[in-house]
Amino acid sequence: MDERIGRRFLRTPEASDYLGLSSRTLEKHRTYGTGPVYRKLGGRVVYDLADLSQWADSGLRASTTDPRQGPRPAAPRAEGQYP
């Protein structure tokens, strides 16, 4: 069975709700290249739910003294590669 059938794409307002951010914050992350990877489909910006989760998980910290930096852009997957 094709693994892509279960994929879900969210528009910016839905993606920002999922992440608990404002749409404007997500747009700024997209502009600065610090947000989750996205796609443009027919001129519309959409986010794969798996990419949003991966980007959010990159911000995990064990404590306030954890030396890691903030969330980084999710690495784009090779074409045809699905989680």
N, C-alpha and C positions, 0 to 999 in steps of 0.2 A: 504494500500500500504506500502511496506517496506521502512522505513526511510533511510536505508543504501544506497539505489540506488543513491541518489544525492551526496554522499560523494566524496570528491576529495582528492587524495594523491599527494604530490609533492616530487620530488627528491631533494637532497641538493641544487643544483644550482638554481632550480626554487624557493625553499623555501627561499633561501638567497635573491634572487631578490625581492620576495614578501615583505620581511622584510626590505629591503634596507641595508643588511649586506653583507659582502663578504662570500663566501663559507667557507673560512678558519675560519672566526670568528664563524660561526655557528658550524663548526666541533669542535672548542675549547670549545664552550658552551656545546656541547654534551659530550665531554671528562670530563669536570669539573662538569657536572651534574647541570649546571645553565641555560640550554636552554630549549626549548619546548620539550614536550614528543615526542617520535618518535617510529616507528615500524621498524622491519626488516622483509622484505618479500623476500624470496629467496636470502638472503644475501645482499639485497639492503636496504639502509636506506630510509625511506619515512616518510613524515610528513602529518598529517591530516590538512587541511586548517583551520578547527575550532580550533585545538590545537595551531596553529601559531597565530591566532587572539587572543585567550585567553592569551597566553604568552605575546604578544605585549601589550595587554590591562593592564597586571599586572604592566607595567611600566608607567602608566598614573600618571601625577603629576599636581597639581594646581599651583605650583610656585617653584622657585628654593630653597625655604626654607622648602618645604614639607619634613617632617622628615622620610617618608617611604623610605625603601631601594629600590635598583634597582629591575629589573624583577626577579622573582623567577621561578623555574621550574613549569610548569603547573602540577596540580595534575592529576594523571592518573585516567581515568574514569573506573568504574566497568565494567567488561566484559558484553557486551550486552546492555550497556547504551549509548545512542546517543543523541546529542544535539537536 
